[in-house]
């Protein structure tokens, strides 16, 4: 068992090294690591994953088969994957409907001046990102931002940075905002409503909104003088309001499921995936699209993240089963000397730095049980450290131009427009924005949950 423990650690470390070094092939490395872990569990049953006594005492063939089934059935979080897949479909149809563009045009029309309109569009970008994947949010808002910048004869670089960082910021706010939130909800047993109120206290949604407010204030100083006059826009015609209805149905459905007490762990995932399938049928039949067009929508979803998550779930499940995460939690607890504030700061700062350079999904999956165990070892509520982990890792992605996929997309868009952005240019906005928004959210988090 001891040897396998370190073999599992070696596999995980090598996986992370290759994922960081070769981002474009990260699925290949996580899949290979997952296959290795499953193979070890199959060859040495009960050495990694604890098997029930009835299975352990039975034939080795049955034990091996149980280990194989356990790897796919229990360790991979299918509920999270279904929520992510269904919400991606709804988001894609929401963008197709032109509803977000119409809302943005309405904001511009009703704002007192263009500077305030820009801030309102950035705030709206964050709000949309609560329910729509970050990259998709940037892509749908980018044409609006670019058109406005052209009318103002303004460099769009800061506006595009704003779209990216505001979308990253709000992805943490609800259960369907981003994979880290879904993973946290699965681990902590949170339902949709728990993101707003949990155990009678304001939860992560309101903590993140503090960061949104700080972000709006930050960008106000950049754009307050961008334009004192109003600019007239041609309201974008809406193709259909049905995807917006689906989005609302997803939100209300998840809220309703939160009140249903059942041992069936896939209810919320099936609800969101079911709504996504309804959306595809609407696209095919009511929009009179071809089967090929509908398949294209499905094909263009973020399948890379889906398969990336599957591999990560398996590897981290093995790490946890081997006891390595508990060892790390005990080490960090000793490092803090029992200081709640020091532990809070360490988790927050380390999360910001790591997420500025590394994909936050594997980091979140790895560190959630560590933060929770660390807090409980110190005799305190796990939420303080787990929320610090969420805030630091999700807002830390704004630190560098490659800290999040939305950042890379934003850089690509402005480069195509003839405004190439280097690492230094991003840091001028990314570093102060990250420090300001994270500090604001962290202060509120400490006051609410310490």
Helices and strands as residue ranges (DSSP letters): H 2-21, G 23-25, H 26-43, H 53-56, H 60-70, I 71-75, H 78-96, H 99-110, H 114-129, H 134-152, H 157-170, H 179-188, G 193-195, E 197-198, E 201-202, H 204-223, H 242-257, H 267-281, I 282-286, H 291-299, H 303-321, H 324-336, H 340-355, H 360-377, H 382-396, H 405-416, H 423-449
